[in-house]
Amino acid sequence: MSIVAESLGGRVALAGRFPELGPLLARIKEAYNPVDIVLYGSRARDDATAQSDWDLKVIVQDDAPERLFSPLFGWRVQEGSGVYADVSCARLSDFVADLEIANSAASHIADDGMVLDVR
């Protein structure tokens, strides 16, 4: 189990559980070469409505190029994927360190997030 999955209480879901994400997850894997992909928010809590977006945090290696962190880069990856998603990324060490900081994005993701197993 990855360090990210451990930090989320072992919550891991097979990507096949969310077939509508298939094209987007393939794009994310190609564009980011992620360590992990975390689904969080209403879709992870299973209280989404038809209008809810998909919140995805892409965890990358610490030496990942800066261009991956641009909100525009994440938007371009999801554009035309068939789902509306908020795709953002974090370096692995930053994400793990931020888990200990109250009210950080990582600490909120830890409340309901799950790692998507996209192997």
N, C-alpha and C positions, 0 to 999 in steps of 0.2 A: 504494500500500500504506500502510495506517495506521501510525502510530508504534507502536501496540501490536503489530501483526503483525510489524513490523520487529524489535521487541525480543524477539519469540518466534522469531526466526530465519526469519521468513517463513512460518511454519506457519499455513495457512489451509485450512479445510474448508468445502465447501458445506454448508449446513444440511440439504440433502436427503440427505446421507450418514447422517443420524441422524433418520429420519422420526418416530420415537417422540417426539422433542423438539418437533415442530411446534406443538402446542397451547401448550406452555410458552413457547417462543420468541415466539409471538405475544403472550402475556400480558406477557412481559418487555419487548418493544418498546413496548407500550402503557403499561405502568406506569413504566418507567424512562427512555424515550427515550435508549437507550444510544449511546455512541460506538462501543463494541465489546462483544461477548459472548465470553468465553474459556471453553472447555471444558478442564479439566485433571484430573489424577488418573488413576485406573485406566481410565476410559472413554477418555480421550485417549491413554493408553499402549497401549490395546487388550489389556489383561490383566484386564479386569473379569469378574466372575462374575455369575450371574443375580441375586444379592443385592446387587450393588454399586449405590451411588447415583450420581447425576450431579452433578459438582462444576462449578458455573458461577460465574465472576466477571464481574459486569456493570460495565463501565467507563463512567462518566458524566462529563459536563462538570464543571468545577470549581465552577460555581455551582449545582449540583444541590441541591434541598432536603434538609434534614437527615433528614426522615422516611424517605427511601429507604435510609438506612444502618441502620435498625433490623433486627435479625435476624427479628423478628416480621413485618415487612413482606415480607422475602424468603420466609418460610415461607408467608405468605398468598398470595403470587403463585404458588407452586408447588402449593399445596393443590388437589387435585382435577384436576390437569393430566394425570394418567395415568402419571406417572413420579415416583419419589422423588428429589428434587434438593436439594442444598445451594446455595442462591442467596444470594450476597453481592455487595456492590458496593464500588467504590473510585473516588475522583476520579482523573481522568486524570493530573494532575500528581503526585499522591501515588503512584500505581501506578508511573509511570516513575521517580520518585526512589527508590522502595523497591527497584527492580531492582538497585541498586548496594549494597544493604545485605545482608550475609551473613545467611542464615537468616531473612530476612523472608518473608512469605507470597508477595509478588511474585517474589522470587528463586526460590522453589520452583515457582511456577506457570510461570516461564520455562523450567524444566527439561523439562517435557512438555506445556505448554499449547498450544492452537491456537485461533485466532480463528475463530468460526463466521460465515460469510458469510451473513447473513440478509436481504440486499437483496431 
